[in-house]
């Protein structure tokens, strides 16, 4: 067991030291405010209670409903654009934190501008039938692809000194120099993605990598009916993509709606998955949050779960996924997939046998647990089935929560040791700095320790 823990720790360290993976996680964390606002607006609009729907429709002549739809559209229709910005900025932050590469604000802004232009070009904006749907939350894979490649190439040029401006005087504005040095990378990066779009259009007849992947998934799932095999494949695909930072449900949304939207076609459907499998959102995050609140011993871990609890009640899982974190965390890989699979098998079996009625009506995915189970099946047994799946999920997550706490404690002890060694080295060199102002991992550890010390003093725990 100890050997397995060491392997998990080594994998975690490698993931944490990757600027690309760190940028994906950091970028998604930055998107949490927008995600929560957009999803809450959708929940307020779509709550499946007839009296509530009538009230919202007539409230202020329907203007409140229009405002909520506007909020949702502002977030979702341009989500990929925001994702490009967040990921490219996060890449710069990761370079600073992991490799000590300090880039000026001007260079970061130039990178963001170049990346946005590359994303627009890759989306095919020159065509008359171009739609803003190319910038929606369904295009997050394209956004991540463009942002990561653009950032890698831009900083590779910077590191090698290519396109560096020389011979300028002291009076030359630094931002002007950075802008001139950015011309070469801009031509190469924007030109590359415009060319890449043409390549996929001519060779495969698609707009890009994501559409090609969607066609592959479509060919895989099209022959299958709404049965056991189709459900398992969809769950494995979506959660496999999610675990590596890709929004699995957005990438497969078109395929799932095309083949599994009809609740009368068989046991498995999009609504069945949303209501009974994904309790609390992707990975059944409500099960993990409850498992942490019930069984975690560390206050810090329980605080993370407490922050995510209000949103997972409405199946908004991003705070838990990226805050705990679950994404890119090898400790949670097994339960992240196993819990949805277990929920699916329990639900499929009970509906197949006839213990619980089949889903008879579509329910919006933001509808909270129990209400969604009752609405989907028209029976109290639907809500009872959700409770059974919830308990099963909590029990599956429980041992992994214990392992997660042990690994977190080990990592904290290691980081504190590194911090002490750094302080001792600074004292030896007679060059003591302010550790809390550092932008690397040690600076983060120093700020966390300082914050916990202040809290302990305020609570009179010391």
C-alpha positions as CSV (number, residue, x, y, z in Angstrom):
1,X,0.0,0.0,0.0
2,X,2.8,2.4,0.9
3,X,4.4,1.7,-2.5
4,X,1.1,2.6,-4.3
5,X,0.9,5.8,-2.3
6,X,4.5,6.7,-3.3
7,X,3.6,6.1,-7.0
8,X,0.5,8.3,-6.6
9,X,2.6,11.0,-5.0
10,X,5.1,10.9,-7.8
11,X,2.4,11.2,-10.4
12,X,0.8,14.1,-8.6
13,X,4.2,15.9,-8.4
14,X,4.7,15.5,-12.2
15,X,1.3,16.8,-12.9
16,X,1.8,19.8,-10.6
17,X,5.1,20.6,-12.3
18,X,3.5,20.7,-15.7
19,X,2.8,24.2,-16.9
20,X,0.3,23.0,-19.5
21,X,-1.8,20.9,-17.1
22,X,-1.4,23.6,-14.4
23,X,-2.7,26.2,-16.8
24,X,-5.8,24.1,-17.6
25,X,-6.6,23.7,-14.0
26,X,-5.8,27.3,-13.1
27,X,-7.8,28.6,-16.0
28,X,-10.9,26.6,-15.1
29,X,-10.6,27.8,-11.5
30,X,-10.6,31.4,-12.8
31,X,-13.8,30.5,-14.7
32,X,-15.7,29.4,-11.6
33,X,-17.4,32.8,-10.9
34,X,-18.8,32.9,-14.5
35,X,-19.8,29.3,-14.4
36,X,-21.7,29.6,-11.1
37,X,-23.4,32.8,-12.2
38,X,-24.4,31.3,-15.6
39,X,-25.6,28.0,-14.1
40,X,-27.5,29.6,-11.3
41,X,-29.3,31.8,-13.9
42,X,-30.2,28.6,-15.9
43,X,-31.4,27.0,-12.7
44,X,-33.7,29.9,-11.8
45,X,-35.1,29.9,-15.3
46,X,-35.6,26.2,-15.7
47,X,-36.7,25.0,-12.2
48,X,-39.5,22.4,-13.1
49,X,-42.3,23.6,-10.8
50,X,-45.4,24.7,-12.8
51,X,-46.4,27.4,-10.3
52,X,-42.8,28.8,-10.2
53,X,-42.6,28.8,-14.0
54,X,-45.9,30.7,-14.3
55,X,-44.7,33.2,-11.6
56,X,-41.4,33.8,-13.5
57,X,-43.1,34.1,-16.8
58,X,-45.4,36.9,-15.5
59,X,-42.9,38.6,-13.1
60,X,-42.4,42.2,-14.3
61,X,-44.0,41.3,-17.6
62,X,-41.4,38.6,-18.1
63,X,-38.4,41.0,-17.8
64,X,-36.8,39.1,-14.9
65,X,-36.8,36.0,-17.0
66,X,-35.2,37.9,-19.9
67,X,-32.5,39.2,-17.6
68,X,-31.7,35.7,-16.3
69,X,-31.5,34.4,-19.9
70,X,-29.3,37.3,-20.8
71,X,-26.9,36.4,-17.9
72,X,-26.8,32.8,-19.0
73,X,-26.2,33.8,-22.6
74,X,-23.4,36.2,-21.7
75,X,-21.6,33.4,-20.0
76,X,-22.3,30.4,-22.3
77,X,-22.2,32.1,-25.7
78,X,-18.7,33.5,-25.2
79,X,-17.4,30.9,-22.7
80,X,-14.6,29.7,-25.0
81,X,-13.3,33.2,-25.5
82,X,-13.1,33.7,-21.8
83,X,-11.4,30.3,-21.5
84,X,-8.7,31.4,-24.0
85,X,-7.9,34.4,-21.9
86,X,-7.9,32.5,-18.6
87,X,-5.7,29.7,-19.9
88,X,-3.1,31.8,-21.6
89,X,-2.8,34.0,-18.5
90,X,-2.7,30.9,-16.3
91,X,0.1,29.5,-18.4
92,X,2.2,32.7,-17.7
93,X,1.4,32.3,-14.0
94,X,2.5,28.7,-14.1
95,X,5.8,29.6,-15.8
96,X,6.5,32.0,-13.0
97,X,5.5,29.6,-10.2
98,X,7.1,26.4,-11.5
99,X,10.1,27.6,-13.5
100,X,10.8,31.1,-12.2
101,X,10.2,32.7,-15.6
102,X,9.1,36.3,-14.8
103,X,7.2,37.9,-17.7
104,X,6.1,41.5,-17.7
105,X,2.4,42.5,-17.8
106,X,2.9,43.8,-21.3
107,X,4.2,40.4,-22.6
108,X,1.2,38.6,-21.0
109,X,-1.3,41.0,-22.5
110,X,0.4,40.6,-25.9
111,X,0.1,36.8,-25.6
112,X,-3.6,37.1,-24.7
113,X,-4.2,39.3,-27.8
114,X,-2.3,36.9,-30.1
115,X,-4.1,33.9,-28.7
116,X,-7.5,35.5,-29.1
117,X,-6.8,36.3,-32.7
118,X,-5.5,32.8,-33.3
119,X,-8.7,31.3,-31.8
120,X,-10.9,33.5,-33.9
121,X,-9.0,32.5,-37.0
122,X,-9.1,28.8,-36.1
123,X,-12.9,29.2,-35.7
124,X,-13.3,30.2,-39.3
125,X,-14.6,33.8,-38.9
126,X,-14.0,34.6,-42.5
127,X,-17.0,32.6,-43.7
128,X,-20.4,34.2,-44.3
129,X,-22.2,31.4,-42.3
130,X,-19.9,32.0,-39.3
131,X,-21.9,31.9,-36.0
132,X,-21.0,33.0,-32.5
133,X,-21.8,29.4,-31.5
134,X,-18.1,28.9,-32.3
135,X,-17.3,30.8,-29.2
136,X,-19.8,29.0,-26.9
137,X,-19.1,26.6,-24.0
138,X,-19.3,23.7,-26.5
139,X,-16.0,24.7,-28.0
140,X,-13.8,24.5,-24.8
141,X,-11.5,21.9,-26.3
142,X,-10.7,24.2,-29.2
143,X,-10.1,27.1,-26.8
144,X,-7.7,25.0,-24.7
145,X,-5.9,23.7,-27.7
146,X,-5.3,27.2,-29.1
147,X,-4.4,28.7,-25.8
148,X,-1.9,26.0,-24.8
149,X,-0.1,25.8,-28.2
150,X,0.0,29.6,-28.5
151,X,1.5,30.0,-25.1
152,X,4.1,27.2,-25.6
153,X,5.2,28.7,-28.9
154,X,5.2,32.3,-27.7
155,X,7.4,31.6,-24.6
156,X,9.6,29.2,-26.6
157,X,10.5,32.2,-28.9
158,X,11.0,34.3,-25.9
159,X,13.3,31.8,-24.2
160,X,15.5,31.4,-27.3
161,X,15.7,35.2,-27.8
162,X,14.1,35.0,-31.3
163,X,12.7,38.3,-32.6
164,X,14.5,40.1,-29.8
165,X,14.9,43.8,-30.5
166,X,18.5,45.1,-30.1
167,X,20.2,48.4,-30.4
168,X,17.3,50.4,-28.8
169,X,18.2,53.3,-26.6
170,X,17.3,53.9,-22.9
171,X,14.5,56.2,-23.8
172,X,12.6,53.6,-25.8
173,X,9.3,52.6,-24.1
174,X,9.5,49.0,-22.7
175,X,5.9,48.2,-23.9
176,X,6.9,49.4,-27.4
177,X,9.8,47.0,-27.4
178,X,7.6,44.1,-26.3
179,X,5.1,45.0,-29.0
180,X,7.7,45.0,-31.7
181,X,9.1,41.7,-30.5
182,X,5.7,40.2,-30.5
183,X,5.2,40.8,-34.3
184,X,7.1,37.7,-35.3
185,X,5.3,35.3,-32.9
186,X,2.0,36.8,-33.8
187,X,2.5,36.2,-37.6
188,X,3.6,32.6,-36.9
189,X,0.9,31.7,-34.3
190,X,-2.1,33.3,-36.0
191,X,-0.9,32.0,-39.4
192,X,-0.5,28.5,-38.1
193,X,-4.0,28.3,-36.7
194,X,-5.6,29.8,-39.8
195,X,-3.7,27.2,-41.8
196,X,-4.7,24.4,-39.4
197,X,-8.4,25.4,-39.9
198,X,-7.9,25.1,-43.7
199,X,-6.2,21.7,-43.3
200,X,-9.1,20.2,-41.3
201,X,-11.6,21.8,-43.7
202,X,-10.0,20.4,-46.9
203,X,-8.9,17.0,-45.6
204,X,-11.7,16.0,-43.2
205,X,-14.5,18.5,-44.1
206,X,-14.7,19.7,-40.5
207,X,-13.8,22.9,-38.7
208,X,-11.2,21.5,-36.4
209,X,-10.0,18.8,-34.0
210,X,-13.1,19.0,-31.7
211,X,-15.6,18.5,-34.6
212,X,-13.5,15.6,-35.9
213,X,-13.6,14.0,-32.4
214,X,-17.3,14.6,-32.2
215,X,-17.8,12.8,-35.5
216,X,-15.7,9.8,-34.2
217,X,-17.9,9.7,-31.1
218,X,-21.0,9.9,-33.2
219,X,-19.9,6.9,-35.3
220,X,-19.1,5.0,-32.1
221,X,-22.5,5.7,-30.5
222,X,-24.8,5.9,-33.5
223,X,-25.4,2.1,-33.9
224,X,-26.2,1.7,-30.2
225,X,-29.6,2.0,-28.7
226,X,-30.5,3.5,-25.4
227,X,-29.2,0.5,-23.5
228,X,-26.6,-0.7,-21.0
229,X,-23.6,-0.5,-23.4
230,X,-24.4,2.9,-24.6
231,X,-24.7,4.3,-21.1
232,X,-21.4,2.8,-19.9
233,X,-19.5,4.1,-23.0
234,X,-20.9,7.7,-22.5
235,X,-20.0,7.7,-18.8
236,X,-16.5,6.4,-19.4
237,X,-15.9,8.9,-22.3
238,X,-17.3,12.0,-20.5
239,X,-15.5,11.3,-17.2
240,X,-12.3,10.3,-18.9
241,X,-12.2,13.6,-20.8
242,X,-13.2,15.5,-17.6
243,X,-10.4,14.0,-15.5
244,X,-7.9,15.4,-17.9
245,X,-9.3,18.9,-17.8
246,X,-11.6,18.7,-20.9
247,X,-15.3,19.4,-20.4
248,X,-16.6,16.0,-21.4
249,X,-20.3,16.8,-21.3
250,X,-19.8,19.8,-23.5
251,X,-17.7,17.9,-26.0
252,X,-20.3,15.1,-26.2
253,X,-23.4,17.2,-25.7
254,X,-24.3,17.3,-29.4
255,X,-23.9,13.5,-29.8
256,X,-25.8,12.8,-26.5
257,X,-28.7,15.1,-27.5
258,X,-28.8,13.6,-31.0
259,X,-29.0,9.9,-29.8
260,X,-30.1,9.9,-26.2
261,X,-32.5,12.9,-25.7
262,X,-35.7,10.8,-26.2
263,X,-36.6,9.4,-22.7
264,X,-39.0,6.9,-24.3
265,X,-36.5,5.2,-26.5
266,X,-35.0,3.0,-23.7
267,X,-33.8,3.1,-20.1
268,X,-30.7,5.1,-20.8
269,X,-31.2,8.8,-21.7
270,X,-29.6,12.1,-21.1
271,X,-32.2,12.8,-18.4
272,X,-31.6,9.5,-16.7
273,X,-27.9,10.3,-16.6
274,X,-28.4,13.8,-15.3
275,X,-30.9,12.8,-12.6
276,X,-29.6,9.5,-11.3
277,X,-26.0,9.1,-12.3
278,X,-24.5,12.6,-12.0
279,X,-25.7,13.4,-8.5
280,X,-24.1,16.8,-7.8
281,X,-22.7,17.0,-11.3
282,X,-19.8,15.3,-13.0
283,X,-18.3,12.5,-11.0
284,X,-21.3,12.6,-8.6
285,X,-19.6,15.4,-6.7
286,X,-22.5,15.5,-4.1
287,X,-21.3,12.0,-3.0
288,X,-17.7,13.2,-2.6
289,X,-18.7,16.4,-0.8
290,X,-20.9,14.5,1.7
291,X,-18.1,11.9,2.2
292,X,-15.6,14.6,3.0
293,X,-18.0,16.4,5.4
294,X,-18.8,13.1,7.2
295,X,-15.4,11.4,7.3
296,X,-12.6,13.9,6.7
297,X,-10.6,14.8,9.9
298,X,-8.8,17.9,8.6
299,X,-10.6,21.2,8.9
300,X,-9.1,22.6,5.7
301,X,-10.4,19.7,3.7
302,X,-13.9,20.0,5.2
303,X,-13.8,23.8,4.5
304,X,-13.2,23.1,0.8
305,X,-16.2,20.7,0.7
306,X,-18.4,23.2,2.6
307,X,-17.6,25.9,-0.1
308,X,-18.7,23.5,-2.8
309,X,-21.8,22.1,-1.0
310,X,-24.3,24.8,-2.1
311,X,-23.5,24.5,-5.8
312,X,-23.4,20.7,-6.0
313,X,-27.0,20.7,-4.7
314,X,-27.8,22.1,-8.1
315,X,-25.4,19.8,-9.9
316,X,-22.8,22.5,-10.5
317,X,-19.6,20.6,-9.9
318,X,-16.8,22.9,-11.0
319,X,-16.0,24.3,-7.5
320,X,-15.5,20.7,-6.1
321,X,-13.8,19.5,-9.3
322,X,-11.1,22.1,-9.3
323,X,-11.1,23.3,-5.7
324,X,-10.6,20.0,-3.8
325,X,-9.2,19.2,-6.6
326,X,-10.4,16.1,-8.3
327,X,-9.3,17.0,-11.9
328,X,-5.7,15.8,-12.5
329,X,-5.7,14.1,-9.0
330,X,-4.7,10.4,-9.4
331,X,-6.1,9.6,-6.0
332,X,-9.7,10.3,-7.1
333,X,-9.4,8.8,-10.6
334,X,-10.9,5.4,-9.7
335,X,-13.9,6.7,-7.7
336,X,-14.5,9.6,-10.1
337,X,-15.4,7.0,-12.7
338,X,-16.5,4.2,-10.5
339,X,-19.2,6.1,-8.6
340,X,-21.1,7.2,-11.8
341,X,-20.8,3.7,-13.2
342,X,-22.2,2.2,-9.9
343,X,-25.0,4.8,-10.0
344,X,-25.8,3.9,-13.6
345,X,-25.8,0.1,-12.9
346,X,-28.0,0.5,-9.9
347,X,-30.4,2.7,-11.7
348,X,-30.5,0.6,-14.8
349,X,-31.1,-2.6,-12.8
350,X,-34.0,-1.2,-10.7
351,X,-35.7,0.3,-13.8
352,X,-35.1,-2.9,-15.8
353,X,-36.6,-5.1,-13.1
354,X,-39.5,-2.6,-12.6
355,X,-38.8,-1.5,-9.0
356,X,-38.5,2.1,-10.1
357,X,-40.5,3.5,-13.1
358,X,-38.7,4.5,-16.3
359,X,-38.0,8.2,-16.9
360,X,-41.1,9.6,-18.4
361,X,-40.2,13.3,-18.8
362,X,-37.2,15.5,-19.4
363,X,-35.8,17.4,-16.4
364,X,-33.3,20.2,-16.5
365,X,-29.9,19.2,-15.2
366,X,-29.8,22.0,-12.6
367,X,-32.9,20.6,-10.8
368,X,-31.8,19.5,-7.2
369,X,-31.8,16.0,-6.0
370,X,-35.1,14.4,-4.8
371,X,-37.2,16.9,-6.8
372,X,-35.5,15.8,-10.0
373,X,-36.0,12.1,-9.2
374,X,-39.7,12.6,-8.5
375,X,-40.2,14.9,-11.6
376,X,-38.3,12.5,-14.0
377,X,-40.2,9.3,-13.0
378,X,-43.5,10.8,-11.6
379,X,-43.0,8.6,-8.5
380,X,-41.6,8.9,-5.0
381,X,-39.5,5.8,-5.9
382,X,-37.5,8.0,-8.2
383,X,-36.4,10.1,-5.3
384,X,-35.8,7.0,-3.1
385,X,-33.5,5.6,-5.9
386,X,-31.5,8.8,-5.8
387,X,-30.9,8.4,-2.1
388,X,-29.8,4.8,-2.6
389,X,-27.3,6.0,-5.3
390,X,-26.2,8.8,-3.0
391,X,-25.4,6.4,-0.1
392,X,-23.5,4.0,-2.5
393,X,-21.5,6.9,-3.9
394,X,-20.6,8.2,-0.4
395,X,-19.4,4.8,0.7
396,X,-17.3,4.3,-2.5
397,X,-15.6,7.7,-2.0
398,X,-15.0,7.2,1.7
399,X,-11.7,5.3,1.6
400,X,-10.3,7.6,-1.1
401,X,-11.0,10.6,1.2
402,X,-8.8,9.0,3.8
403,X,-6.0,8.5,1.3
404,X,-6.4,12.0,0.0
405,X,-6.0,13.4,3.6
406,X,-2.9,11.3,4.1
407,X,-1.3,12.5,0.9
408,X,-2.3,16.1,1.6
409,X,-0.7,15.9,5.0
410,X,2.5,14.4,3.5
411,X,2.6,17.2,0.9
412,X,2.2,19.9,3.5
413,X,5.0,18.5,5.6
414,X,7.2,18.3,2.5
415,X,6.5,21.9,1.5
416,X,7.0,23.2,5.0
417,X,10.4,21.4,5.1
418,X,11.3,23.1,1.8
419,X,10.2,26.4,3.2
420,X,12.3,26.0,6.3
421,X,15.3,25.0,4.3
422,X,14.9,28.1,2.1
423,X,14.7,30.3,5.2
424,X,17.8,28.8,6.6
425,X,19.7,29.3,3.4
426,X,18.6,32.9,3.3
427,X,19.8,33.4,6.9
428,X,23.1,31.8,6.0
429,X,23.5,34.2,3.0
430,X,22.3,37.1,5.1
431,X,19.7,38.0,2.5
432,X,16.3,37.4,4.1
433,X,13.4,38.2,1.8
434,X,9.6,38.4,2.2
435,X,8.5,34.8,1.4
436,X,4.8,35.7,1.3
437,X,5.5,37.9,-1.7
438,X,7.1,35.2,-3.8
439,X,5.2,34.0,-6.8
440,X,6.4,30.4,-6.8
441,X,5.2,27.3,-4.8
442,X,7.1,28.3,-1.7
443,X,5.4,31.7,-1.7
444,X,2.0,30.0,-1.9
445,X,3.0,27.8,1.1
446,X,4.2,30.8,3.1
447,X,0.9,32.7,2.4
448,X,-1.2,29.7,3.5
449,X,0.8,29.3,6.7
450,X,0.6,33.0,7.5
451,X,-3.1,33.0,6.9
452,X,-3.6,29.9,9.2
453,X,-1.5,31.6,11.8
454,X,-3.5,34.7,11.8
455,X,-6.8,32.7,12.0
456,X,-5.4,30.7,14.9
457,X,-4.5,33.8,16.8
458,X,-7.9,35.4,16.1
459,X,-9.7,32.3,17.3
460,X,-7.4,32.2,20.4
461,X,-6.2,28.7,19.4
462,X,-2.5,29.6,20.2
